[in-house]
Amino acid sequence: MADINRDDAEIELAYPPRFNFGERVISRSVVRNDGTYRGYDVGDVLVNKGDLGYVVSINTFLQQYYIYAVDFIESGHRVGMRAKELCTLDNLPAEVLAQLGDKAGSLRTLGSATAME
């Protein structure tokens, strides 16, 4: 275990989790199987950039990082991801919503079973 390379000096666990249970998130990057996802070959794509999912659990890794278990709707995969690999759809900052303008309204229904009014 002495050869584990930590890519961040910051301890995420010093702060509350960035995402909550049930929060809608999208993947900011492609996620490939590193050999820990059973039934798929190493290197197979599990999640594509922009895939929509829901946070179903929050765990920790190396007493430094939060790992968010995310259920991705289209692929049906449940994948553990770091906060830097995800973007929220439910709690976007006001300046982002302002930049989206009229398109921001469509985010409310993205991933919902029924359209919201």
C-alpha positions as CSV (number, residue, x, y, z in Angstrom):
1,M,0.0,0.0,0.0
2,A,3.0,2.4,0.3
3,D,2.9,2.9,-3.5
4,I,-0.5,4.5,-3.6
5,N,-0.2,7.8,-5.4
6,R,-2.7,10.4,-4.1
7,D,-3.5,12.9,-6.8
8,D,-4.7,15.6,-4.5
9,A,-3.2,17.2,-1.5
10,E,-6.7,18.4,-0.3
11,I,-8.6,16.2,2.1
12,E,-12.2,16.2,0.8
13,L,-13.5,14.7,4.1
14,A,-12.7,17.9,5.9
15,Y,-15.8,19.3,4.2
16,P,-19.4,18.0,3.7
17,P,-20.1,15.9,0.6
18,R,-20.7,17.9,-2.5
19,F,-23.7,15.9,-3.6
20,N,-26.7,14.5,-1.7
21,F,-28.6,11.2,-1.9
22,G,-31.0,11.2,-4.8
23,E,-29.3,14.1,-6.5
24,R,-29.3,14.1,-10.3
25,V,-25.8,14.3,-11.7
26,I,-24.1,14.0,-15.1
27,S,-20.8,12.5,-15.8
28,R,-18.0,15.0,-16.8
29,S,-15.9,12.2,-18.3
30,V,-15.9,8.8,-19.8
31,V,-15.5,6.0,-17.2
32,R,-13.9,2.7,-18.3
33,N,-13.8,-0.6,-16.4
34,D,-10.5,-0.8,-14.4
35,G,-11.2,-4.5,-13.7
36,T,-13.4,-4.0,-10.7
37,Y,-16.7,-4.1,-12.6
38,R,-17.7,-7.7,-13.0
39,G,-18.9,-9.0,-16.4
40,Y,-17.0,-6.4,-18.5
41,D,-13.5,-6.5,-19.9
42,V,-10.9,-4.0,-18.7
43,G,-11.2,-0.9,-20.7
44,D,-14.9,-1.3,-21.6
45,V,-16.8,1.9,-21.4
46,L,-19.2,1.9,-18.4
47,V,-20.3,5.6,-18.5
48,N,-20.1,8.2,-21.3
49,K,-19.5,11.9,-20.8
50,G,-22.9,13.5,-20.2
51,D,-24.7,10.4,-19.0
52,L,-27.4,11.1,-16.4
53,G,-27.5,9.4,-13.0
54,Y,-28.6,9.6,-9.4
55,V,-26.4,9.5,-6.3
56,V,-27.5,6.4,-4.4
57,S,-24.7,6.2,-1.7
58,I,-21.8,8.2,-0.4
59,N,-18.7,6.4,0.9
60,T,-15.0,7.4,1.5
61,F,-11.7,6.2,0.1
62,L,-8.2,6.4,1.7
63,Q,-9.6,8.7,4.4
64,Q,-9.3,11.5,1.9
65,Y,-12.0,11.3,-0.8
66,Y,-15.8,11.0,-1.1
67,I,-16.8,8.3,-3.5
68,Y,-20.4,8.7,-4.8
69,A,-22.1,5.6,-6.0
70,V,-24.2,6.7,-9.0
71,D,-26.9,4.7,-10.8
72,F,-26.8,5.7,-14.5
73,I,-30.2,5.4,-16.1
74,E,-29.5,4.4,-19.7
75,S,-26.7,1.9,-19.1
76,G,-28.0,0.5,-15.8
77,H,-24.5,0.7,-14.3
78,R,-23.8,1.7,-10.7
79,V,-20.4,3.2,-10.7
80,G,-18.3,4.8,-7.9
81,M,-17.1,8.3,-8.9
82,R,-15.3,11.3,-7.4
83,A,-16.9,14.7,-7.2
84,K,-14.5,16.1,-9.8
85,E,-16.0,13.6,-12.3
86,L,-19.6,14.7,-11.7
87,C,-21.8,17.8,-12.2
88,T,-25.1,18.4,-10.4
89,L,-28.3,19.1,-12.3
90,D,-30.3,19.9,-9.1
91,N,-28.2,22.6,-7.4
92,L,-26.7,24.7,-10.2
93,P,-25.4,28.1,-9.2
94,A,-27.5,31.1,-10.1
95,E,-24.9,32.4,-12.5
96,V,-25.0,29.1,-14.5
97,L,-28.8,29.2,-14.6
98,A,-28.7,32.8,-15.8
99,Q,-26.3,31.8,-18.6
100,L,-28.7,29.0,-19.7
101,G,-31.6,31.4,-19.8
102,D,-34.8,29.7,-21.1
103,K,-33.0,26.4,-21.5
104,A,-32.7,26.2,-17.7
105,G,-36.4,25.2,-17.4
106,S,-35.8,22.0,-19.3
107,L,-33.3,20.8,-16.7
108,R,-36.1,20.3,-14.2
109,T,-37.6,17.5,-16.2
110,L,-34.4,15.9,-17.4
111,G,-34.3,12.4,-16.0
112,S,-37.9,12.6,-14.5
113,A,-40.5,10.0,-15.3
114,T,-43.1,12.8,-15.8
115,A,-42.9,16.4,-16.9
116,M,-43.0,19.0,-14.1
117,E,-45.2,22.0,-14.5
